[in-house]
Amino acid sequence: MTQPPRGEGQAQYARAGADEESCCPTPPEATMIQRLRPAKLVAALASLALVLGTASAAEADPKADYQLVAVVYEHADYDGESYYIYAPPCKSNNRPESLNELGYGWNDHISSIDLYEQHSCVVTLFEHTWLSGARKKIWRDTADLEDWNDRTSSLSFTFN
């Protein structure tokens, strides 16, 4: 992530097309790397590599190139809790990526959205889960979703 979140609230993470358990990086304060000393970390990683071996290109995670494309906020003006959304970079030849259900506690709780412009994504907000119901397209950062405040239940990303 190239810039810090705008709000002061607790952060959560989501990745388009991913289940909750394989979703996203944990918040920095909860990572194992920060809990272990460097020497112990190197020893632990070396042991793990010996036990598991290394993955070939074919075995690599196809979703490893996911990047932060948007941060949604609980309140207007990028305030309150934040929810980080990861997806592949939006390109003209990509199919839309979707987040069919928002994470726990986020259904109908989005009031502002911060898009990471380097990805050239358009976000479509949907009123119901699985990309159904009324929809609204967002092309740029929106500090107040106004008539869509606390209305979003799913969303998709496409190339701008």
Backbone as ProteinMPNN parsed JSONL, in Angstrom:
{"seq_chain_A": "MTQPPRGEGQAQYARAGADEESCCPTPPEATMIQRLRPAKLVAALASLALVLGTASAAEADPKADYQLVAVVYEHADYDGESYYIYAPPCKSNNRPESLNELGYGWNDHISSIDLYEQHSCVVTLFEHTWLSGARKKIWRDTADLEDWNDRTSSLSFTFN", "coords_chain_A": {"N_chain_A": [[0.847, -1.167, 0.0], [0.632, 2.138, -0.875], [-0.073, 4.488, 0.38], [-1.284, 5.727, 3.531], [-4.364, 4.727, 5.182], [-7.22, 6.914, 5.143], [-9.058, 7.266, 7.238], [-9.598, 7.013, 10.837], [-10.351, 4.695, 12.04], [-10.632, 1.12, 12.821], [-9.041, -1.243, 10.703], [-10.102, -3.509, 8.114], [-9.823, -6.285, 5.822], [-10.288, -7.326, 2.404], [-10.466, -9.496, -0.448], [-11.14, -9.553, -3.804], [-12.94, -12.205, -5.217], [-11.91, -14.093, -3.453], [-11.988, -16.463, -0.744], [-12.84, -16.049, 2.77], [-10.803, -17.133, 4.444], [-8.466, -17.278, 2.907], [-8.066, -14.769, 2.204], [-6.584, -12.009, 2.568], [-3.749, -9.872, 3.411], [-2.856, -9.784, 6.871], [-3.573, -7.212, 9.295], [-0.89, -4.904, 9.967], [-0.117, -4.859, 12.716], [-0.615, -7.409, 13.556], [0.985, -9.298, 12.363], [3.145, -12.153, 12.023], [5.815, -11.746, 11.482], [6.557, -9.384, 12.753], [6.432, -10.193, 15.359], [8.435, -12.037, 15.801], [11.945, -12.299, 16.36], [14.538, -11.231, 14.102], [16.605, -13.256, 13.647], [15.414, -15.604, 14.602], [13.257, -15.673, 12.902], [14.441, -16.061, 10.363], [15.558, -18.606, 10.773], [13.216, -20.071, 11.226], [11.89, -19.768, 8.751], [13.746, -20.966, 7.02], [13.687, -23.61, 7.947], [11.029, -24.233, 7.384], [11.064, -24.045, 4.572], [12.741, -26.205, 3.96], [11.179, -28.357, 4.811], [8.776, -28.095, 3.333], [9.596, -27.633, 0.707], [10.104, -25.921, -2.446], [7.835, -24.002, -4.429], [6.841, -24.603, -7.778], [6.493, -22.635, -10.803], [4.01, -23.301, -11.837], [2.662, -24.111, -9.599], [2.357, -21.849, -8.149], [0.517, -19.291, -6.41], [-2.237, -18.117, -8.131], [-3.462, -15.746, -7.497], [-1.641, -14.083, -6.421], [-0.777, -11.673, -7.436], [-2.532, -9.736, -6.673], [-3.632, -6.464, -5.83], [-4.028, -3.523, -3.785], [-7.0, -1.958, -4.449], [-9.089, -0.384, -3.613], [-10.378, 1.416, -0.781], [-12.908, 1.253, 1.503], [-15.101, 3.121, 3.609], [-16.696, 3.389, 6.791], [-18.056, 5.721, 7.505], [-19.016, 8.966, 6.147], [-16.703, 11.207, 4.475], [-14.358, 9.696, 4.619], [-14.096, 8.461, 7.129], [-14.166, 6.671, 10.283], [-14.34, 3.055, 10.639], [-12.344, 1.1, 8.354], [-12.238, -0.731, 5.251], [-10.3, -2.743, 3.395], [-9.856, -3.437, -0.008], [-8.775, -5.835, -2.222], [-7.687, -6.694, -5.501], [-6.977, -8.028, -8.822], [-4.934, -5.898, -10.906], [-6.811, -3.505, -12.732], [-7.373, -3.967, -16.094], [-7.754, -3.475, -19.626], [-8.281, -5.901, -20.901], [-9.147, -7.634, -18.969], [-11.582, -9.602, -17.255], [-14.424, -8.527, -15.321], [-13.794, -8.212, -11.829], [-15.151, -9.395, -8.783], [-16.702, -8.787, -5.616], [-18.702, -10.62, -4.059], [-20.053, -10.763, -1.654], [-19.869, -8.669, 1.108], [-17.492, -8.345, 3.795], [-17.943, -9.523, 7.225], [-20.149, -7.526, 9.036], [-20.099, -5.403, 7.251], [-22.076, -5.236, 5.344], [-24.323, -3.076, 3.89], [-23.068, -0.824, 5.08], [-21.306, 1.058, 4.022], [-20.046, 4.262, 3.458], [-18.266, 6.031, 2.272], [-15.712, 6.046, -0.297], [-12.432, 5.28, -1.317], [-10.591, 5.277, -4.099], [-7.841, 3.701, -5.683], [-6.152, 5.268, -7.93], [-4.098, 4.515, -9.707], [-4.742, 2.063, -10.665], [-6.775, 2.293, -12.491], [-9.519, 1.63, -12.19], [-13.052, 1.164, -12.34], [-15.586, 1.182, -10.028], [-18.42, -0.698, -9.355], [-21.172, -0.406, -7.401], [-23.451, -2.518, -5.713], [-26.805, -3.069, -4.693], [-27.67, -5.426, -3.483], [-26.48, -8.711, -2.417], [-24.277, -10.791, -4.411], [-24.054, -9.258, -6.744], [-26.523, -8.056, -7.441], [-29.696, -6.305, -7.786], [-30.276, -2.721, -7.481], [-27.788, -0.5, -8.902], [-24.698, 1.401, -8.805], [-22.224, 3.308, -10.39], [-18.832, 4.129, -9.679], [-16.289, 6.351, -10.318], [-14.214, 7.785, -9.211], [-12.551, 8.92, -6.161], [-14.847, 9.161, -3.524], [-16.213, 11.068, -1.17], [-18.656, 11.157, 0.1], [-21.256, 9.048, -0.246], [-23.858, 9.74, -0.493], [-27.022, 9.266, -1.661], [-26.483, 6.576, -1.736], [-25.493, 5.881, 0.67], [-24.768, 3.588, 3.185], [-25.886, 1.389, 1.788], [-24.741, -0.499, 0.115], [-24.115, -3.89, -0.8], [-22.63, -5.646, -2.317], [-19.936, -5.597, -4.753], [-18.214, -4.69, -7.835], [-15.261, -4.612, -9.97], [-14.032, -2.972, -12.796], [-12.226, -2.151, -15.84], [-11.427, 1.249, -16.394]], "CA_chain_A": [[0.0, 0.0, 0.0], [1.503, 3.291, -1.02], [-0.462, 5.597, 1.226], [-2.046, 5.243, 4.674], [-5.794, 4.978, 5.084], [-7.599, 8.262, 5.555], [-9.837, 7.269, 8.477], [-8.924, 6.703, 12.086], [-10.939, 3.491, 12.615], [-9.992, -0.179, 12.685], [-9.024, -1.681, 9.311], [-10.375, -4.884, 7.748], [-9.317, -6.532, 4.487], [-11.022, -8.25, 1.547], [-9.866, -9.672, -1.758], [-12.161, -9.965, -4.763], [-12.829, -13.579, -5.671], [-11.235, -14.94, -2.466], [-12.763, -16.765, 0.447], [-12.361, -15.3, 3.928], [-9.594, -17.669, 5.047], [-7.289, -17.013, 2.08], [-8.326, -13.419, 1.73], [-5.688, -10.877, 2.431], [-2.758, -9.756, 4.473], [-3.382, -9.35, 8.156], [-3.102, -5.878, 9.642], [0.512, -4.929, 10.359], [0.133, -5.13, 14.124], [-0.869, -8.806, 13.865], [1.806, -10.198, 11.57], [4.125, -12.949, 12.744], [7.148, -11.194, 11.254], [6.853, -8.385, 13.772], [6.499, -10.819, 16.667], [9.662, -12.821, 15.909], [13.205, -11.597, 16.126], [15.024, -11.587, 12.767], [17.338, -14.53, 13.603], [14.432, -16.673, 14.756], [12.453, -15.681, 11.692], [15.236, -16.695, 9.305], [15.637, -20.034, 11.09], [11.896, -20.655, 11.019], [11.626, -19.82, 7.309], [14.637, -21.969, 6.429], [13.139, -24.917, 8.315], [9.801, -24.411, 6.63], [11.438, -24.296, 3.177], [13.262, -27.566, 3.874], [10.081, -29.296, 4.988], [7.775, -27.971, 2.278], [10.174, -27.483, -0.614], [9.727, -24.672, -3.096], [6.764, -24.162, -5.41], [7.171, -24.274, -9.16], [5.643, -21.567, -11.333], [2.663, -23.824, -12.013], [2.028, -24.249, -8.295], [2.272, -20.54, -7.493], [-0.832, -18.767, -6.213], [-2.595, -17.229, -9.241], [-3.968, -14.477, -6.989], [-0.551, -13.408, -5.723], [-0.57, -10.331, -7.987], [-3.591, -8.834, -6.225], [-3.171, -5.188, -5.291], [-5.063, -2.709, -3.165], [-7.68, -1.138, -5.45], [-10.013, 0.556, -2.971], [-10.643, 1.355, 0.655], [-14.225, 1.804, 1.8], [-15.176, 3.613, 4.983], [-17.975, 3.28, 7.481], [-18.708, 7.032, 7.56], [-18.653, 9.939, 5.112], [-15.415, 11.895, 4.631], [-13.3, 8.711, 4.867], [-13.975, 8.368, 8.578], [-14.637, 5.435, 10.897], [-13.61, 1.846, 10.272], [-12.032, 0.991, 6.928], [-12.266, -2.08, 4.69], [-9.369, -2.742, 2.268], [-10.293, -4.365, -1.047], [-7.694, -6.224, -3.125], [-8.101, -7.339, -6.746], [-5.939, -7.854, -9.841], [-5.001, -4.565, -11.513], [-7.828, -3.408, -13.783], [-6.814, -3.806, -17.437], [-8.821, -3.527, -20.625], [-8.579, -7.266, -21.329], [-9.583, -8.436, -17.822], [-13.006, -9.684, -16.941], [-14.667, -7.844, -14.041], [-13.596, -8.921, -10.569], [-16.272, -9.037, -7.92], [-16.783, -9.137, -4.208], [-20.128, -10.94, -4.053], [-20.575, -10.473, -0.322], [-18.902, -7.909, 1.888], [-17.11, -8.997, 5.043], [-18.83, -9.435, 8.379], [-20.389, -6.196, 9.565], [-19.977, -4.355, 6.234], [-23.263, -5.167, 4.503], [-25.073, -1.824, 4.089], [-22.351, 0.062, 6.009], [-20.294, 1.852, 3.324], [-20.477, 5.652, 3.281], [-17.307, 6.724, 1.396], [-14.8, 5.11, -0.964], [-11.162, 5.838, -1.785], [-10.075, 4.432, -5.182], [-6.425, 3.876, -5.985], [-6.252, 5.637, -9.343], [-3.102, 3.872, -10.559], [-5.297, 0.82, -11.196], [-7.77, 2.644, -13.514], [-10.725, 0.836, -11.973], [-14.374, 1.704, -12.057], [-16.253, 0.311, -9.069], [-19.877, -0.7, -9.414], [-21.785, -0.796, -6.133], [-24.729, -3.209, -5.888], [-27.659, -2.985, -3.508], [-27.821, -6.746, -2.871], [-25.35, -9.616, -2.609], [-24.116, -11.447, -5.704], [-24.152, -8.276, -7.829], [-27.921, -7.923, -7.852], [-30.404, -5.113, -7.331], [-29.863, -1.434, -8.054], [-26.332, -0.346, -8.985], [-24.155, 2.755, -8.994], [-20.808, 3.284, -10.779], [-17.963, 5.116, -9.035], [-15.071, 6.518, -11.119], [-13.165, 8.496, -8.461], [-12.773, 8.993, -4.72], [-16.142, 9.747, -3.189], [-16.226, 11.301, 0.276], [-20.006, 10.939, 0.621], [-22.038, 8.325, -1.245], [-25.17, 10.387, -0.482], [-28.171, 8.366, -1.734], [-26.012, 5.199, -1.596], [-24.956, 5.719, 2.015], [-25.231, 2.388, 3.898], [-26.773, 0.657, 0.887], [-23.978, -1.452, -0.697], [-23.963, -5.255, -0.296], [-21.607, -6.307, -3.131], [-19.355, -4.652, -5.714], [-17.332, -5.246, -8.863], [-14.236, -3.717, -10.502], [-13.743, -3.122, -14.219], [-11.302, -1.163, -16.379], [-12.039, 2.556, -16.639]], "C_chain_A": [[0.89, 1.227, 0.0], [1.114, 4.464, -0.151], [-1.304, 5.07, 2.379], [-3.528, 5.494, 4.482], [-6.128, 6.348, 5.64], [-8.28, 8.285, 6.918], [-9.008, 6.882, 9.682], [-9.376, 5.364, 12.653], [-10.111, 2.243, 12.383], [-10.092, -0.643, 11.234], [-9.397, -3.148, 9.198], [-9.963, -5.037, 6.295], [-10.217, -7.494, 3.734], [-10.309, -8.351, 0.22], [-10.934, -10.214, -2.682], [-11.903, -11.389, -5.211], [-12.178, -14.511, -4.68], [-12.179, -15.264, -1.329], [-12.123, -16.083, 1.645], [-11.032, -15.808, 4.452], [-8.346, -17.387, 4.229], [-7.258, -15.576, 1.598], [-7.121, -12.525, 1.566], [-4.66, -10.838, 3.536], [-3.419, -9.326, 5.769], [-2.881, -7.955, 8.446], [-1.688, -5.943, 10.189], [0.75, -5.282, 11.815], [-0.045, -6.603, 14.477], [0.043, -9.768, 13.112], [2.849, -10.911, 12.408], [5.517, -12.345, 12.612], [7.506, -10.184, 12.328], [6.977, -9.004, 15.153], [7.795, -11.594, 16.871], [10.884, -11.939, 15.711], [13.754, -12.063, 14.781], [15.739, -12.936, 12.699], [16.38, -15.706, 13.713], [13.576, -16.795, 13.504], [13.186, -16.381, 10.554], [15.313, -18.197, 9.536], [14.298, -20.721, 10.833], [11.576, -20.788, 9.535], [12.498, -20.854, 6.61], [14.122, -23.368, 6.726], [11.879, -25.219, 7.516], [10.097, -24.725, 5.163], [11.972, -25.71, 3.0], [12.143, -28.593, 3.959], [9.137, -29.275, 3.791], [8.346, -27.971, 0.87], [9.747, -26.157, -1.212], [8.677, -24.959, -4.152], [7.276, -23.824, -6.8], [6.238, -23.17, -9.627], [4.202, -22.037, -11.481], [1.919, -23.938, -10.69], [1.814, -22.913, -7.601], [0.822, -20.071, -7.421], [-1.187, -17.81, -7.351], [-3.101, -15.874, -8.769], [-2.886, -13.68, -6.279], [-0.331, -11.987, -6.232], [-1.674, -9.352, -7.585], [-2.993, -7.601, -5.577], [-4.347, -4.461, -4.655], [-5.688, -1.825, -4.239], [-8.638, -0.129, -4.831], [-10.029, 0.352, -1.463], [-12.011, 1.985, 0.852], [-14.285, 2.137, 3.285], [-16.605, 3.563, 5.502], [-18.753, 4.598, 7.485], [-18.284, 7.9, 6.374], [-17.319, 10.587, 5.464], [-14.296, 10.957, 5.071], [-13.047, 8.526, 6.358], [-14.521, 7.028, 9.071], [-13.791, 4.251, 10.471], [-13.412, 1.794, 8.765], [-11.969, -0.476, 6.523], [-11.436, -2.047, 3.413], [-9.787, -3.808, 1.269], [-9.16, -4.576, -2.042], [-8.282, -6.931, -4.342], [-6.932, -7.256, -7.723], [-6.033, -6.443, -10.405], [-6.038, -4.563, -12.641], [-7.144, -3.116, -15.116], [-7.939, -4.013, -18.436], [-9.191, -4.95, -21.03], [-9.029, -8.164, -20.179], [-11.097, -8.489, -17.735], [-13.218, -8.972, -15.609], [-14.369, -8.767, -12.859], [-14.715, -8.495, -9.643], [-16.046, -9.476, -6.484], [-18.276, -9.347, -3.976], [-20.816, -10.697, -2.718], [-19.498, -9.718, 0.426], [-18.614, -8.655, 3.184], [-18.092, -8.743, 6.169], [-18.935, -7.995, 8.88], [-20.338, -5.079, 8.533], [-21.17, -4.281, 5.295], [-24.059, -3.914, 4.871], [-24.413, -0.888, 5.102], [-21.287, 0.923, 5.331], [-20.839, 3.256, 3.068], [-19.526, 6.479, 2.426], [-16.334, 5.696, 0.837], [-13.594, 5.862, -1.516], [-10.601, 4.875, -2.831], [-8.598, 4.723, -5.402], [-6.303, 4.031, -7.493], [-5.246, 4.941, -10.246], [-3.632, 2.579, -11.169], [-6.36, 1.054, -12.264], [-9.048, 1.822, -13.398], [-11.965, 1.705, -11.838], [-15.014, 0.698, -11.107], [-17.753, 0.436, -9.281], [-20.39, -1.229, -8.085], [-23.124, -1.453, -6.436], [-25.494, -3.209, -4.572], [-27.763, -4.316, -2.767], [-26.57, -7.589, -3.121], [-25.398, -10.221, -4.006], [-24.466, -10.527, -6.87], [-25.575, -8.11, -8.342], [-28.54, -6.652, -7.263], [-29.907, -3.861, -8.035], [-28.341, -1.324, -8.023], [-25.944, 1.103, -9.192], [-22.674, 2.62, -9.318], [-20.057, 4.428, -10.114], [-16.658, 5.163, -9.832], [-13.925, 7.145, -10.34], [-13.497, 8.456, -6.971], [-14.092, 9.704, -4.446], [-16.25, 9.843, -1.673], [-17.599, 11.065, 0.901], [-20.838, 10.279, -0.475], [-23.489, 8.801, -1.318], [-26.312, 9.377, -0.525], [-27.78, 6.887, -1.656], [-25.353, 4.966, -0.241], [-25.594, 4.495, 2.676], [-26.192, 1.541, 3.062], [-26.067, -0.481, 0.146], [-23.847, -2.815, -0.018], [-22.966, -6.077, -1.098], [-21.07, -5.279, -4.12], [-18.487, -5.369, -6.723], [-16.385, -4.16, -9.356], [-14.047, -4.015, -11.972], [-12.79, -2.012, -14.645], [-12.047, 0.122, -16.695], [-11.967, 2.902, -18.114]], "O_chain_A": [[1.812, 1.325, 0.81], [1.926, 5.371, 0.036], [-1.98, 4.054, 2.22], [-3.917, 6.371, 3.711], [-5.418, 6.879, 6.494], [-8.096, 9.235, 7.679], [-7.854, 6.473, 9.554], [-8.831, 4.927, 13.667], [-9.021, 2.304, 11.816], [-11.129, -0.452, 10.6], [-9.057, -3.948, 10.07], [-9.772, -4.039, 5.6], [-10.838, -8.373, 4.333], [-9.626, -7.417, -0.2], [-11.567, -11.225, -2.378], [-10.773, -11.743, -5.547], [-11.905, -15.657, -5.037], [-13.054, -14.471, -0.982], [-10.997, -15.593, 1.556], [-10.197, -15.006, 4.869], [-7.261, -17.266, 4.797], [-6.506, -15.227, 0.689], [-6.687, -12.321, 0.433], [-4.682, -11.643, 4.467], [-4.412, -8.598, 5.766], [-1.858, -7.545, 7.897], [-1.317, -6.937, 10.815], [1.737, -5.95, 12.123], [0.327, -7.019, 15.574], [-0.138, -10.979, 13.233], [3.372, -10.359, 13.375], [6.315, -12.429, 13.546], [8.654, -10.137, 12.77], [7.573, -8.396, 16.042], [8.213, -11.791, 18.012], [10.842, -10.951, 14.977], [13.465, -13.182, 14.359], [15.495, -13.698, 11.764], [16.521, -16.694, 12.993], [13.215, -17.899, 13.096], [12.599, -17.209, 9.857], [15.151, -18.978, 8.598], [14.255, -21.822, 10.285], [11.046, -21.813, 9.106], [12.034, -21.543, 5.702], [14.123, -24.226, 5.843], [11.694, -26.336, 7.031], [9.443, -25.586, 4.574], [11.685, -26.352, 1.99], [12.167, -29.596, 3.245], [8.743, -30.329, 3.292], [7.626, -28.286, -0.078], [9.093, -25.355, -0.544], [8.641, -26.056, -4.709], [8.045, -22.88, -6.979], [5.295, -22.81, -8.922], [3.272, -21.258, -11.273], [0.691, -23.87, -10.657], [1.153, -22.856, -6.564], [0.004, -20.418, -8.273], [-0.515, -16.794, -7.526], [-3.166, -14.936, -9.564], [-3.189, -12.697, -5.602], [0.252, -11.17, -5.519], [-1.733, -8.243, -8.117], [-1.987, -7.674, -4.871], [-5.508, -4.746, -4.949], [-4.992, -1.032, -4.872], [-8.964, 0.877, -5.46], [-9.735, -0.728, -0.951], [-12.251, 3.113, 0.422], [-13.61, 1.517, 4.106], [-17.573, 3.68, 4.751], [-19.984, 4.586, 7.469], [-17.309, 7.596, 5.688], [-16.866, 10.522, 6.607], [-13.393, 11.361, 5.804], [-11.897, 8.445, 6.789], [-15.249, 6.342, 8.354], [-12.665, 4.415, 10.001], [-14.193, 2.357, 7.999], [-11.684, -1.349, 7.343], [-11.824, -1.393, 2.445], [-10.043, -4.951, 1.646], [-8.649, -3.624, -2.631], [-9.255, -7.677, -4.227], [-5.99, -6.499, -7.489], [-7.11, -5.848, -10.386], [-6.123, -5.519, -13.412], [-6.421, -2.129, -15.245], [-8.949, -4.646, -18.13], [-10.319, -5.182, -21.466], [-9.271, -9.352, -20.396], [-11.793, -7.54, -18.095], [-12.269, -8.829, -14.839], [-14.665, -9.962, -12.901], [-15.179, -7.356, -9.709], [-15.297, -10.411, -6.201], [-19.02, -8.398, -3.73], [-22.022, -10.454, -2.666], [-18.328, -10.098, 0.378], [-19.403, -9.495, 3.616], [-18.956, -7.87, 6.082], [-17.923, -7.334, 9.117], [-20.516, -3.914, 8.889], [-21.265, -3.336, 4.512], [-24.422, -3.722, 6.031], [-25.099, -0.237, 5.89], [-20.431, 1.473, 6.024], [-21.936, 3.425, 2.536], [-19.921, 7.521, 1.904], [-16.149, 4.621, 1.407], [-13.725, 6.936, -2.103], [-10.179, 3.771, -2.487], [-8.165, 5.872, -5.313], [-6.345, 3.051, -8.236], [-5.504, 4.786, -11.44], [-3.027, 2.05, -12.102], [-6.809, 0.094, -12.89], [-9.592, 1.37, -14.405], [-11.928, 2.813, -11.303], [-14.982, -0.506, -11.361], [-18.288, 1.541, -9.376], [-20.084, -2.355, -7.691], [-23.855, -0.998, -7.316], [-24.916, -3.332, -3.492], [-27.927, -4.331, -1.547], [-25.714, -7.228, -3.928], [-26.421, -10.171, -4.69], [-25.085, -10.945, -7.848], [-25.798, -8.033, -9.55], [-27.979, -6.02, -6.368], [-29.211, -3.932, -9.047], [-27.683, -1.978, -7.214], [-26.728, 1.919, -9.678], [-21.944, 1.913, -8.624], [-20.566, 5.543, -9.998], [-15.997, 4.14, -10.004], [-12.773, 7.05, -10.763], [-14.576, 8.019, -6.571], [-14.405, 10.721, -5.064], [-16.363, 8.831, -0.981], [-17.697, 10.802, 2.1], [-21.093, 10.887, -1.514], [-24.261, 8.3, -2.136], [-26.557, 8.693, 0.469], [-28.653, 6.03, -1.524], [-24.713, 3.934, -0.041], [-26.819, 4.379, 2.721], [-27.192, 1.039, 3.574], [-26.741, -1.353, -0.403], [-23.519, -2.905, 1.165], [-22.495, -7.107, -0.614], [-21.667, -4.219, -4.307], [-18.072, -6.507, -6.507], [-16.642, -2.967, -9.198], [-13.915, -5.175, -12.362], [-12.572, -1.052, -13.907], [-13.168, 0.089, -17.204], [-12.43, 3.968, -18.521]]}, "name": "protein", "num_of_chains": 1, "seq": "MTQPPRGEGQAQYARAGADEESCCPTPPEATMIQRLRPAKLVAALASLALVLGTASAAEADPKADYQLVAVVYEHADYDGESYYIYAPPCKSNNRPESLNELGYGWNDHISSIDLYEQHSCVVTLFEHTWLSGARKKIWRDTADLEDWNDRTSSLSFTFN"}
